[in-house]
Amino acid sequence: AQSVAQPEDQVNVAEGNPLTVKCTYSVSGNPYLFWYVQYPNRGLQFLLKYITGDNLVKGSYGFEAEFNKSQTSFHLKKPSALVSDSALYFCAVRDTGGNNRLAFGKGNQVVVIP
Amino acid sequence: EAGVAQSPRYKIIEKRQSVAFWCNPISGHATLYWYQQILGQGPKLLIQFQNNGVVDDSQLPKDRFSAERLKGVDSTLKIQPAKLEDSAVYLCASSLPGTSGINEQFFGPGTRLTVL
């Protein structure tokens, strides 16, 4: 079955510094990869996705992610973090070789320090 | 564009009681999902509808959970009887139709259930 791993529980970064949130995945076929963000007391919001094509995907709010097939990774990045980026970030994968279910990671809490 | 609506936002019940959650998806979204999100974990799919038909309910505890989407729009998720381990946030999401799995899902604010 498909799965994702988000190895860090919390990521602390100073405002203005680069932000990276790590994600690795496991699938039997080719992956469709997604990043979602969750603000307190709100539902998940879509940030970006990788389906095929260019390995660097650009998304909402200045975020981007790089698909690396050899390392089975899809890390989320932002060049300059804002305090408003503090939230819970989820990586998710859909396995084209198995069922169409979206499997989410456990999430990473990002704290941007002013 | 209105988002996914859910009610209630919060519910506290005692174990063995029953509870129901309601979801209204984004207009035109044929696919509807119910997820369970336990504290500290990512959302787990309970059931997926395409219009009013069930696509995937393999992770739904069918002895106590049920869901319906009678007219292919609104949906209701029910738990009867509730257990302590059902305490979680129940998220409803919707997406444009398609079986390729590439469409992003739009999530509602969720219902936080506490079972005492």
Interface residues (C-beta under 8 A of the other chain):
Chain A: Y32 F34 Y36 N41 R42 G43 L44 Q45 F46 K49 I51 F90 A92 R94 T96 N99 N100 R101 L102 A103 F104 G105 K106 G107
Chain B: G3 V4 G40 Q41 G42 P43 K44 L45 Q48 V55 D56 S58 Q59 L91 A93 T99 G101 I102 E104 Q105 F106 F107 G108 P109 G110
